[in-house]
Amino acid sequence: MALNGTVLVYGSLAYLVAAEGQAGGMIDDYGTAIWWAIGTLSTVGYGDVVPVTTVGRVAAGVLMVLGIGGFGLLILRLSRWYFQQDADATGKELHKIRTELQELRREVSDLANGGGSNDDGA
C-alpha cells in the first residue's frame, strides 16, 4: 500500500508536468492531478480528466496496473486472514474431538477387557 501511495504522488506529478502547457490538457494544478491519480489508481476512472500526452498515458497505465494489483493484494490478505481464523477454529475443534474419541476408545477397551469398575458396590 505504501507503494501505491508513492506511485500516486509521483504519477500525479508526472502527469502534471507532462500536461502543463499542452493543448487539450485538463490538468493545471496539483489538486486536479491528485484527483486524476486517485481515480485512476482506484480503477474508477471517472473520465472527467484524461491524459493527452504519451507520458500522461504511460503514467495512467502504471497507475491502473498498480491499482488493480494493490486492491487484489488487499483482498488476498483479508481473505487469507479470514480463512486462517476459520482454519484455527476448525483445528481446535478437531483436536477436542480427537481427544474425546481417544478417551471413549480407552473406556470401551477397558470395558471389553473386563477392566470396567462397578460403581454400585455389587
Residue pairs with C-beta under 8 A, 6 or more apart in sequence:
1 70
1 74
3 66
3 70
4 41
4 66
4 67
4 70
7 41
7 62
7 63
7 66
8 34
8 37
8 38
8 41
8 63
9 37
11 37
11 40
11 41
11 59
11 60
11 62
11 63
12 30
12 33
12 34
12 36
12 37
13 30
13 33
14 55
14 56
14 59
15 27
15 33
15 36
15 37
15 51
15 55
15 56
15 59
15 60
16 27
16 29
16 30
16 33
17 55
18 51
18 53
18 54
18 55
18 56
18 59
19 25
19 26
19 27
19 28
19 33
19 51
19 52
19 53
19 56
20 27
20 28
22 52
22 53
23 52
24 52
25 52
25 53
26 32
26 36
26 48
26 49
26 50
26 52
27 33
27 36
27 49
32 49
35 49
36 49
37 63
39 45
39 46
39 48
39 49
40 60
40 63
40 64
40 67
41 63
41 64
41 66
41 67
41 70
42 67
42 71
43 64
43 67
43 68
43 71
45 64
51 57
51 59
51 60
110 116
